Amino acid sequence: MNTRGNGDVVVVGGGVIGLATAVELAERGLRVRVWTRDPVERTTSAVAGALWWPYHIEPLESARAWALRSLEIYEQLAERPGETGVRLVDGILGETDLDEVEGWAAGRLAGLRRTTAHEYGAGTGVRARLPLIDMSTYLPWLRQRLLRAGGTVEERTVTDLAQAEAPVVVNCTGLGAGRLAADPSVRPVRGQLVVVENPGVDTWLVSTGPDGEIAYLFPHGGRLLLLGGTAQDDVWSLEPDPRVAEAIVRRCAALRPEVAGARILEHRVGLRPVRGTVRLERAELPDGRTVVHHYGHGGAGVTVAWGCAEEAAGLVLPAAS
């Protein structure tokens, strides 16, 4: 198959990792097309709670470096929150040790300090001002940034990476990589959210109970409050579970009582693409063309997207030149 002249790069996957990688490549002067099975508004990334924090991702040392690079970019984007959907918001990470956080993010997290008993009576935690991203605004903005850089987005279902018509293919297919890259180590970790009418919560909170269950509250846009969450290993169902939703609301109301009577607006379910380690490497397709695998970001795709995208671009550029 003659792929020359069809564009320098096809990025397969239109979630936050695929779009950020495509933007990085397009803004470096490559011709980039994104092939995505679903519109960006219906990808797994679209249902993310999207607090910046390296969660459920390995290797942790690399993830933290990618996250800190991404933090720089989110801080810039937060200067235009209405346009980008990115805001810097104060909140509390429960069951988190300040010394451990300072060990990798010293001087980088605004307002970082230990919580007081009044702020978080449930135990030890840290307070910080972190990026909180409204994905309903951010993903369309990211797509538009790609279009401005000369890239394109096409809705296509890919059953084989060799279908991509370009000298270089970037595989950002998340869970789909299990099939497309014949990688059985990719597995889902199911997350469920309850979206409620915000009763006045203006700070975020993440807490882990004695039973290991997570509760989090993420205020978005003043009107919406996202309540979570779950981390169910190897569960593929995208149907909201009413019992899980009730438990989420109950856990969140124990932390913020005003949530108990909040009107429920929506239920969301997403499958985090977890792998033992993120796969970020250059390989070859059967016909000799270059493929850069870039998947397995678990629950931290939004958090690490820009740092990862830069590293992926470094693998693509020599092959595309």
DRENTOR-176435 format. One record per atom (N, C-alpha, C): residue in one letter; x, y, z. Coordinates in pm, whole numbers, padded with zeros to 5 digits, always signed. Each point is the difference from the previous one (the first is absolute). Layout:
N
aXYZ
...
END
This chain:
321
m+00084-00120+00000
m-00084+00120+00000
m+00087+00125+00000
n-00027+00091-00090
n+00074+00125-00005
n-00063+00101+00094
t+00072+00033+00105
t-00055+00093+00100
t+00057+00140-00015
r+00096+00019-00086
r+00060+00132-00014
r-00100+00097-00060
g+00006+00124+00048
g-00089+00102-00052
g-00134+00005+00069
n-00025-00094+00092
n-00127-00003+00070
n+00007+00071+00136
g+00111+00061+00030
g+00017+00066+00130
g+00116-00063+00073
d+00064+00078+00082
d+00117-00052+00070
d-00035-00100+00109
v-00109+00028+00072
v-00033-00080+00118
v-00151-00020+00008
v-00040-00122+00034
v-00137-00025+00044
v+00005-00040+00147
v-00072+00074+00082
v-00015-00034+00141
v-00133-00073+00014
v+00004-00123+00046
v-00121-00079+00017
v-00045+00013+00145
g-00116+00060+00020
g-00052+00023+00134
g-00022+00148+00025
g-00124+00037+00034
g-00035+00141+00014
g-00029+00043+00142
g+00053-00074+00098
g-00011+00043+00139
g+00106+00105+00032
v+00016+00030+00128
v+00090+00109+00039
v+00145-00031-00037
i+00042-00125+00008
i+00137-00036-00036
i+00021+00016-00150
g-00094-00050-00079
g+00012+00012-00145
g-00002+00144-00047
l-00090+00081+00055
l-00010+00140-00042
l+00123+00080+00041
a+00046-00019+00124
a+00118+00074+00044
a+00122-00038-00084
t+00014-00127-00032
t+00112-00044-00083
t-00011+00058-00140
a-00121+00001-00054
a-00020+00056-00134
a+00030+00149-00002
v-00042+00072+00102
v+00029+00144+00008
v+00150+00022+00006
e+00067-00077+00084
e+00146+00015+00013
e+00069-00021-00135
l-00043-00099-00074
l+00063-00028-00130
l-00036+00105-00103
a-00127+00041-00005
a-00043+00100-00098
a+00069+00133+00024
e+00016+00037+00126
e+00064+00128+00029
e+00150-00004-00020
r+00054-00118-00024
r+00141-00013-00039
r+00015-00010-00151
g-00110+00016-00072
g+00008+00011-00144
g-00037-00124-00079
l-00042-00108+00066
l-00039-00120-00073
l-00146+00008-00043
r-00031-00070-00107
r-00140-00016-00041
r-00058-00115+00079
v-00105+00026+00073
v-00052-00097+00095
v-00150-00020-00022
r-00039-00126-00004
r-00143-00034+00001
r-00029-00088+00120
v-00107+00031+00070
v-00047-00084+00109
v-00114-00085-00053
w+00011-00130+00020
w-00109-00092-00032
w-00060-00045+00132
t-00128+00024+00019
t-00065-00035+00126
t-00132-00071-00028
r-00024-00106+00073
r-00125-00075-00019
r-00121+00085+00042
d+00016+00075+00109
d-00109+00081+00053
d+00037+00147-00006
p-00098+00090-00008
p+00029+00142+00015
p+00073+00024+00132
v+00085+00100+00005
v+00079+00022+00121
v-00089+00017+00122
e-00121+00051-00020
e-00092+00021+00112
e-00055-00131+00057
r+00024-00112-00070
r-00052-00128+00049
r+00113-00101+00026
t+00122+00047+00011
t+00110-00088+00036
t+00002-00022+00151
t+00081-00096+00043
t+00016-00024+00144
t+00045+00126+00072
s+00084+00080-00065
s+00049+00123+00063
s-00113+00096+00035
a-00109-00006-00074
a-00109+00095+00021
a-00069-00019+00133
v+00010-00117+00061
v-00068-00024+00127
v+00095+00009+00119
a+00122+00044-00024
a+00098+00010+00109
a-00039+00111+00097
g+00024-00025+00128
g-00016+00106+00099
g+00103+00110-00020
a+00120-00043-00040
a+00104+00089-00054
a+00058+00097+00102
l+00031-00050+00117
l+00088+00072+00092
l+00143-00039-00033
w+00089+00097-00007
w+00141-00028-00027
w+00059-00074+00121
w+00035-00125-00022
w+00070-00078+00103
w+00037-00134-00061
p+00126-00045+00016
p+00043-00128-00059
p-00058-00119+00075
y-00115-00048-00049
y-00077-00105+00066
y-00005-00125-00087
h+00025-00115+00062
h-00016-00129-00067
h+00082-00006-00130
i+00129+00029+00011
i+00088+00001-00116
i+00140-00041+00042
e+00065-00076-00085
e+00139-00043+00020
e+00075+00014-00132
p+00132+00022+00004
p+00085+00014+00118
p-00017+00137+00065
l-00008+00002+00131
l-00037+00121+00072
l+00103+00112-00019
e+00128-00035-00004
e+00102+00105-00017
e-00018+00074-00133
s-00021-00075-00107
s-00024+00063-00130
s-00131+00077+00002
a-00103-00059+00060
a-00131+00066+00004
a+00009+00134+00071
r+00075+00006+00107
r+00014+00127+00072
r+00072+00104-00085
a+00101-00041-00073
a+00070+00094-00089
a-00093+00049-00110
w-00075-00090-00061
w-00096+00040-00103
w-00107+00093+00059
a-00043-00033+00122
a-00104+00080+00065
a+00049+00143+00028
l+00123+00013+00047
l+00051+00134+00030
l+00017+00083-00126
r+00041-00063-00109
r+00007+00074-00127
r-00140+00042-00044
s-00096-00090+00014
s-00138+00033-00035
s-00054+00111+00088
l+00038+00000+00127
l-00045+00104+00093
l+00037+00138-00051
e+00120+00014-00054
e+00042+00130-00054
e-00098+00049-00107
i-00042-00091-00085
i-00089+00037-00109
i-00140+00028+00052
y-00048-00081+00093
y-00133+00025+00056
y-00005+00133+00075
e+00109+00036+00065
e+00002+00130+00068
e-00015+00115-00100
q+00060-00015-00117
q-00017+00101-00104
q-00143+00001-00053
l-00056-00118-00023
l-00136-00010-00052
l-00102+00053+00100
a+00031-00009+00127
a-00092+00047+00103
a-00014+00153+00000
e+00085+00068-00074
e-00016+00144-00014
e-00119+00034-00089
r-00052-00101-00074
r-00117+00019-00088
r-00103-00109+00029
p-00052-00005+00121
p-00086-00113+00038
p-00127-00012-00083
g-00060+00113-00037
g-00122-00008-00079
g+00023-00061-00137
e+00118+00020-00054
e+00034-00052-00133
e+00047-00144+00006
t+00086-00032+00099
t+00066-00130+00005
t-00068-00101+00091
g-00077+00047+00097
g-00059-00091+00097
g+00093-00036+00115
v+00118+00062+00005
v+00099-00032+00103
v-00003+00111+00107
r-00016-00042+00125
r+00004+00093+00113
r+00097-00053+00105
l+00057+00091+00079
l+00078-00039+00117
l-00092+00015+00121
v-00020-00112+00072
v-00100-00003+00106
v+00062-00058+00126
d-00031+00059+00114
d+00047-00050+00128
d-00074-00127+00039
g+00069-00088+00071
g-00066-00120+00046
g+00089-00082+00091
i-00053-00115+00040
i+00066-00086+00099
i+00015-00141-00055
l+00123-00052+00010
l+00030-00140-00027
l+00011-00070+00134
g-00100-00080+00032
g+00004-00071+00126
g+00095-00117-00003
e+00040-00043+00119
e+00087-00116+00015
e+00127+00015-00083
t+00055+00120+00000
t+00119+00031-00079
t+00102+00067+00090
d+00124-00043-00010
d+00107+00050+00086
d+00072+00117-00066
l+00009+00111+00071
l+00063+00120-00056
l+00145-00026-00039
d+00075-00069+00086
d+00141-00022-00030
d+00017-00080-00130
e-00088-00096-00021
e+00010-00081-00121
e-00028+00084-00124
v-00101+00088+00007
v-00031+00086-00113
v+00114+00097-00027
e+00053+00059+00107
e+00111+00094-00018
e+00123-00070-00058
g+00010-00130+00021
g+00114-00075-00053
g+00008+00002-00151
w-00113+00017-00069
w+00005+00001-00146
w-00056+00128-00060
a-00073+00080+00078
a-00062+00120-00056
a+00031+00124+00082
a+00112+00000+00070
a+00036+00114+00086
a+00003+00129-00080
g-00072+00100+00050
g+00000+00131-00063
g-00085+00012-00124
r-00068-00108-00040
r-00076+00004-00124
r-00150+00009+00020
l-00050-00034+00118
l-00143-00002+00023
l-00040+00120+00086
a-00080+00087-00057
a-00039+00122+00070
a-00078-00033+00126
g+00037+00068+00110
g-00074-00013+00124
g+00014-00134+00069
l+00102-00077-00034
l+00015-00133+00058
l+00033+00008+00149
r-00081-00069+00081
r+00023-00005+00144
r-00083-00114+00059
r+00027-00032+00126
r-00081-00099+00069
r-00138+00058+00031
t-00098-00087+00002
t-00133+00044+00039
t-00009+00013+00152
t-00092+00084+00043
t-00029+00011+00142
t-00114-00096+00035
a-00018-00024+00128
a-00109-00088+00044
a-00136+00059-00038
h-00010+00132-00002
h-00125+00065-00038
h-00030-00023-00148
e+00105+00003-00084
e-00019-00018-00144
e-00032-00144-00038
y+00069-00092+00066
y-00014-00141-00038
y+00012-00085+00125
g-00112-00014+00066
g+00000-00074+00125
g+00015-00150-00016
a-00013-00049-00124
a+00006-00144-00023
a+00140-00057+00017
g+00102+00084+00001
g+00136-00051+00015
g+00102+00096-00058
t+00116-00053-00038
t+00108+00081-00054
t-00023+00026-00148
g+00026+00123-00040
g-00014+00034-00141
g+00085+00120-00034
v-00002+00037-00128
v+00070+00121-00044
v-00099+00087-00076
r+00026+00127+00007
r-00079+00097-00076
r+00089+00058-00110
a-00056+00023-00117
a+00076+00056-00110
a-00096+00060-00101
r+00055+00081-00088
r-00077+00058-00111
r+00045-00070-00127
l-00090-00080-00059
l+00035-00084-00113
l-00091+00028-00119
p+00046-00034-00120
p-00088+00013-00117
p-00119-00096+00011
l-00115+00052-00031
l-00123-00078-00010
l-00058+00032-00137
i-00018-00102-00082
i-00030+00021-00142
i-00142-00045-00031
d-00077+00090-00058
d-00134-00032-00049
d+00015-00058-00138
m-00014-00132-00011
m+00030-00068-00126
m-00099+00036-00110
s-00121+00040+00036
s-00098+00038-00102
s+00042+00126-00074
t+00083+00081+00063
t+00056+00118-00066
t+00139-00029-00055
y+00080-00072+00078
y+00141-00019-00035
y+00020-00083-00125
l-00072-00112-00015
l+00022-00085-00117
l-00035+00070-00131
p-00115+00069-00010
p-00025+00076-00124
p+00104+00110-00024
w+00046+00062+00108
w+00104+00104-00016
w+00128-00064-00054
l+00035-00117+00052
l+00121-00069-00044
l-00012-00038-00148
r-00117-00048-00038
r-00023-00031-00141
r+00015+00124-00087
q-00055+00112+00045
q+00009+00123-00079
q+00145+00047-00010
r+00077-00019+00107
r+00142+00036-00006
r+00072-00083-00105
l-00034-00127-00009
l+00059-00086-00102
l-00037+00049-00139
l-00127+00035-00021
l-00044+00047-00131
l+00072+00129-00038
r+00019+00088+00096
r+00071+00126-00027
r+00144-00027-00042
a+00058-00108+00052
a+00139-00035-00033
a+00009-00076-00132
g-00113-00020-00067
g+00000-00067-00130
g-00034-00147+00004
g-00029-00054+00120
g-00036-00140+00010
g-00147-00023-00034
t-00038-00125-00010
t-00139-00036-00027
t-00043-00109+00097
v-00132-00012+00017
v-00058-00107+00082
v-00104-00071-00084
e+00014-00131-00015
e-00092-00080-00080
e-00056-00113+00086
e-00130-00023-00011
e-00063-00110+00072
e+00013-00127-00083
r+00085-00089+00045
r+00025-00126-00069
r+00016-00112+00102
t-00054-00114-00031
t+00021-00118+00082
t+00117-00079-00057
v+00101-00020+00081
v+00122-00069-00043
v+00001-00140+00059
t+00016-00099-00084
t+00010-00138+00046
t+00142-00055-00008
d+00088+00077-00066
d+00140-00040-00014
d+00080+00127-00019
l+00106+00018+00078
l+00081+00121-00011
l+00057+00018-00140
a+00017-00108-00075
a+00052+00009-00136
a-00095+00075-00093
q-00126+00018+00042
q-00095+00077-00081
q+00037+00148-00007
a+00072+00048+00097
a+00033+00143+00005
a+00092+00036-00116
e-00041+00099-00078
e+00069+00035-00125
e+00100+00111+00024
a+00113-00036+00057
a+00105+00099+00027
a+00131-00073+00025
p+00111+00067-00024
p+00129-00062+00030
p+00019-00033+00147
v-00062+00081+00090
v+00012-00023+00143
v-00139-00006+00062
v-00022-00099+00083
v-00127-00018+00069
v+00026+00011+00150
v-00085+00074+00070
v+00011+00010+00145
v-00124-00065+00060
n+00023-00098+00083
n-00107-00081+00057
n-00037+00053+00139
c-00106+00082+00003
c-00050+00057+00126
c-00140-00053+00028
t-00018-00130-00010
t-00133-00058+00003
t-00045-00048+00137
g+00078+00025+00104
g-00045-00037+00134
g-00033-00146+00010
l-00120-00031+00048
l-00040-00140+00014
l+00001-00073-00134
g-00026+00071-00108
g+00001-00061-00132
g+00133-00060-00039
a+00106+00044+00067
a+00133-00053-00031
a+00012-00147+00037
g-00084-00046+00091
g+00004-00142+00032
g-00019-00084-00124
r-00090+00044-00087
r-00026-00072-00125
r+00093+00046-00111
l+00012+00132-00019
l+00076+00052-00113
l+00150-00027+00011
a+00050-00006+00123
a+00143-00026+00020
a+00023-00140+00055
a-00105-00082+00002
a+00010-00137+00053
a+00069+00001+00136
d-00051+00084+00089
d+00062+00021+00132
d-00099-00039+00109
p+00009-00122+00050
p-00096-00045+00102
p+00020+00064+00136
s+00108+00078+00018
s+00024+00062+00130
s-00086+00124+00022
v-00067+00050-00106
v-00088+00115+00014
v-00134-00048+00056
r-00049+00066+00104
r-00125-00043+00061
r-00078+00121+00050
p-00129-00016+00016
p-00082+00112+00046
p-00006+00009+00152
v-00002+00121+00050
v-00037+00027+00139
v-00118+00096-00007
r-00115-00050+00036
r-00126+00073-00021
r-00018+00111+00103
g-00038+00117-00049
g-00031+00112+00088
g-00141+00049-00024
q-00073+00027+00106
q-00136+00052-00012
q-00010+00132+00075
l-00072+00096-00061
l-00021+00133+00058
l-00148+00031+00007
v-00035+00086+00094
v-00134+00055+00008
v+00013+00152-00014
v-00069+00057-00097
v+00003+00146-00020
v-00124+00058+00066
v+00021+00096+00091
v-00112+00061+00071
v+00005+00151-00017
e-00111+00061+00029
e-00008+00145+00003
e+00079+00048+00121
n+00095+00089-00022
n+00090+00039+00107
n-00073+00083+00105
p-00003-00049+00126
p-00068+00075+00106
p+00084+00112+00060
g+00117+00026-00059
g+00085+00107+00051
g+00140-00043+00037
v+00041-00119-00041
v+00136-00049+00026
v+00096+00067-00098
d+00102+00067+00050
d+00092+00070-00090
d+00144-00048+00011
t+00024-00103+00080
t+00132-00062+00008
t-00014-00149-00027
w+00106-00061-00050
w-00004-00143-00027
w+00051-00077+00122
l-00035-00127+00004
l+00039-00085+00112
l+00012-00143-00049
v+00109-00066+00038
v+00020-00142-00027
v+00030-00068+00132
s-00075-00105+00031
s+00016-00069+00128
s-00010-00150-00020
t+00080-00075+00076
t-00006-00145-00003
t-00040-00050+00138
g-00109-00075+00005
g-00050-00049+00127
g+00078-00118+00053
p-00027-00041+00124
p+00070-00114+00059
p-00020-00129-00079
d-00110-00008-00073
d-00026-00119-00082
d+00064+00007-00137
g+00076+00108-00025
g+00067+00016-00129
g-00085+00064-00107
e-00126+00028+00030
e-00088+00064-00098
e+00035+00148-00014
i-00005+00049-00124
i+00037+00138-00029
i-00126+00087-00006
a+00012+00121+00049
a-00104+00101-00020
a+00067+00126-00050
y-00059+00060-00104
y+00054+00128-00043
y-00111+00090-00049
l+00026+00131+00015
l-00094+00103-00042
l+00077+00102-00081
f-00041+00020-00127
f+00069+00092-00090
f-00101+00102-00053
p+00009+00126+00042
p-00092+00102-00051
p+00043+00049-00137
h-00094+00000-00095
h+00029+00044-00136
h-00097+00110-00041
g+00056+00112-00039
g-00079+00107-00060
g-00104+00063+00089
g+00008-00022+00132
g-00093+00063+00091
g-00133-00070+00011
r-00045-00066-00105
r-00133-00061+00000
r+00004-00150+00024
l+00107-00065-00045
l+00009-00145+00008
l+00099-00043+00108
l-00033-00110+00065
l+00090-00060+00097
l+00010-00148-00035
l+00123-00047-00024
l+00023-00140-00032
l+00033-00075+00128
l-00074-00108+00024
l+00022-00083+00117
l+00053-00136-00044
g+00101-00047+00069
g+00053-00132-00031
g+00047-00066+00127
g+00055-00113-00012
g+00024-00068-00126
g+00023-00147+00028
t+00038-00067-00103
t+00027-00143+00009
t+00127-00034-00076
a+00057-00115+00032
a+00115-00054-00072
a-00016-00151-00001
q-00084-00049-00092
q-00034-00142-00008
q+00086-00068-00107
d+00090-00084+00044
d+00093-00067-00091
d-00072-00098-00092
d+00037+00005-00127
d-00043-00100-00100
d-00151-00006-00017
v-00067+00112+00020
v-00144+00009-00023
v-00022+00081-00127
w-00070-00057-00098
w-00017+00063-00130
w-00132+00074-00016
s-00091-00014+00090
s-00133+00058-00017
s+00003+00152+00000
l-00070+00059-00097
l-00015+00145-00007
l-00137+00046+00051
e-00077-00093+00053
e-00132+00035+00053
e+00013+00048+00144
p-00055+00116+00033
p+00004+00046+00140
p-00072-00099+00092
d+00059-00026+00113
d-00058-00090+00099
d-00069+00085+00107
p-00131-00010+00016
p-00071+00084+00097
p+00051-00017+00143
r+00036-00121+00037
r+00051-00021+00135
r+00135+00068+00020
v+00083-00005-00102
v+00129+00069+00008
v-00022+00150+00009
a-00095+00052-00078
a-00030+00143+00005
a-00047+00043+00139
e-00087-00079+00059
e-00048+00032+00135
e+00115+00002+00101
a+00091-00096-00013
a+00114-00006+00091
a+00092+00120-00019
i+00018+00043-00125
i+00084+00118-00028
i-00058+00123+00068
v-00129+00022-00019
v-00064+00117+00061
v+00010-00008+00152
r-00021-00118+00055
r+00006-00016+00146
r+00140+00033+00054
r+00105-00049-00068
r+00136+00028+00045
r+00033+00148-00010
c-00044+00063-00108
c+00028+00142-00019
c-00077+00085+00100
a-00125-00039+00029
a-00081+00076+00096
a+00055-00011+00142
a+00071-00110+00029
a+00063-00013+00131
a+00111+00103+00018
l+00057+00043-00111
l+00107+00100+00003
l-00053+00142-00016
r-00103+00016-00082
r-00062+00130-00024
r-00153-00019+00009
p-00057+00020+00119
p-00142-00033+00021
p-00096+00068-00097
e+00036+00118-00051
e-00090+00072-00090
e-00025-00076-00131
v+00086-00100-00028
v-00014-00077-00123
v-00119-00097+00007
a-00042-00035+00120
a-00099-00106+00018
a-00128+00024-00081
g-00045+00123-00006
g-00125+00027-00071
g+00018+00059-00138
a+00121-00002-00051
a+00026+00062-00131
a-00071-00077-00111
r-00055+00074-00095
r-00072-00061-00111
r+00098-00070-00095
i-00027-00127-00029
i+00086-00077-00090
i-00033+00037-00144
l+00104+00034-00076
l-00016+00041-00139
l+00040-00109-00100
e+00097-00082+00039
e+00055-00094-00098
e+00083-00106+00071
h+00011-00115-00062
h+00092-00105+00044
h+00100-00024-00112
r+00126-00017+00037
r+00105-00023-00099
r+00083-00121+00039
v+00044-00073-00102
v+00088-00115+00021
v+00112+00006-00102
g+00122-00026+00045
g+00114-00006-00089
g+00092-00114+00040
l+00076-00050-00097
l+00092-00111+00023
l+00143+00050-00015
r+00070+00007+00111
r+00140+00046-00005
r+00087-00107-00066
p+00086+00040-00094
p+00085-00099-00068
p+00130-00024+00079
v-00004-00100+00086
v+00112-00025+00091
v+00092-00107-00059
r+00129+00019+00025
r+00103-00095-00041
r+00106-00001+00108
g+00080-00106+00008
g+00106-00005+00101
g+00089+00122-00006
t+00033+00044-00122
t+00070+00127-00022
t-00056+00062-00127
v+00007+00131-00009
v-00036+00068-00124
v+00090-00053-00111
r-00059-00028-00114
r+00080-00041-00115
r+00024+00123-00087
l+00123+00043-00006
l+00040+00114-00080
l+00130-00037-00069
e-00013-00053-00122
e+00118-00051-00070
e-00026-00005-00150
r+00110+00002-00076
r-00008-00010-00145
r+00019-00145-00042
a-00080-00043-00099
a+00009-00136-00051
a-00028+00004-00150
e-00019-00117-00061
e-00029-00007-00143
e-00129-00078-00023
l-00076+00046-00098
l-00113-00076-00050
l+00052-00113-00090
p-00082-00100-00030
p+00047-00110-00086
p+00056+00045-00135
d-00048+00114-00052
d+00049+00046-00130
d+00122+00091+00012
g+00055+00011+00120
g+00123+00075+00020
g-00018+00144+00041
r-00123+00051-00006
r-00022+00137+00042
r+00013+00014+00153
t+00025+00123+00043
t+00020+00027+00143
t-00133+00016+00071
v-00010-00063+00117
v-00112+00023+00089
v+00057+00041+00136
v-00056+00103+00057
v+00035+00040+00136
v-00118-00036+00090
h+00022-00091+00091
h-00104-00041+00093
h-00002+00097+00118
h-00119+00046+00034
h-00014+00104+00104
h-00133-00023+00072
y+00000-00095+00093
y-00126-00035+00067
y+00030-00061+00136
g-00108-00020+00078
g+00013-00062+00131
g+00016+00099+00113
h-00067+00117-00011
h+00020+00109+00096
h-00092-00008+00122
g-00079-00105+00009
g-00080-00023+00120
g-00093+00115+00032
g+00003+00044+00125
g-00086+00109+00044
g+00065+00136-00007
a+00111+00012-00074
a+00077+00125+00000
a+00021+00056-00139
g-00082-00039-00097
g+00020+00049-00136
g+00000+00150-00010
v-00097+00064+00061
v-00006+00147-00003
v+00122+00058+00071
t+00037-00059+00111
t+00109+00052+00083
t+00133+00000-00073
v+00029-00103-00075
v+00133-00015-00061
v+00002+00033-00148
a-00113+00040-00057
a-00015+00004-00146
a+00107+00081-00069
w+00029+00121+00047
w+00094+00086-00073
w+00144-00048+00013
g+00039-00045+00120
g+00135-00053+00015
g+00021-00124-00085
c-00101-00088-00001
c+00007-00120-00083
c+00002+00034-00149
a-00080+00099-00038
a-00008+00038-00141
a+00136+00049-00051
e+00071+00075+00082
e+00132+00047-00040
e+00096-00117-00021
e-00007-00098+00091
e+00089-00116-00014
e-00038-00082-00123
a-00129-00015-00024
a-00045-00072-00119
a+00046+00070-00127
a-00009+00133+00000
a+00045+00077-00117
a+00148-00024-00027
g+00077-00014+00107
g+00142-00028-00017
g+00026-00134-00068
l-00091-00095+00016
l+00012-00128-00067
l-00049+00006-00145
v-00100+00087-00025
v-00058+00009-00133
v+00090+00078-00097
l+00054+00110+00046
l+00066+00095-00090
l+00113-00063-00083
p+00090-00080+00059
p+00105-00060-00085
p-00055-00090-00109
a-00111-00068+00029
a-00058-00091-00099
a-00078+00074-00107
a-00049+00121+00034
a-00083+00075-00095
a+00083+00095-00085
s+00126+00018+00032
s+00081+00098-00073
s+00053-00058-00131
END
